Every structure is written in structure tokens, then in C-alpha cells.
Amino acid sequence: MAVSDLTVAKVQQLPDVLLQEVIDFIDFLLLRQGQTRWQLWTSFTEALGLAENDMADYLANLQQYEEKLARGEISW
């Protein structure tokens, strides 16, 4: 049996809830295969990580600000 036939046979055995994971993994493999697209993806994920880190700092600062407002230490 060819590898592609074996793959199709195994995919057909999966329940529907797992098929989206298979699709996502195939998309990942195809993306990784194209070097330029892979570099763009890694750049994007790095930028996303930085954005999330900056947002965490923002939220922490906002919480401190709100607590100072609640205690009356600062006013609008």
C-alpha cells in the first residue's frame, strides 16, 4: 500500500472531532515546506508574542492605576 493510500485510510478512521486537527497539521507542514512562508510565519509568531507581553504589562499597569483610584491616592 502506498503511503498516500495508507494516510487516507487512517484519516478515514478518525472521528470528525479530530479531523480539524489533521487539517491544521497538514497546513502547518505545507507552510513549513515553503521556506519564505515559514520565515514569515516565525516572524509573525515572534511579533505576536511581543504584543502579548506588552499587553500583559499594560493590563498590570491599568490594574494598579484602578486600585490607586479606588483608594483615593489619585483622581481623574
Buried (B, 14 or more C-beta within 10 A) or exposed (E): EEEEEEEEEEEEEEEEEEEEEEEEEEEEEEEEEEEEEBEEBEEEEEEEEEEEEEEEEEEEEEEEEEEEEEEEEEEE
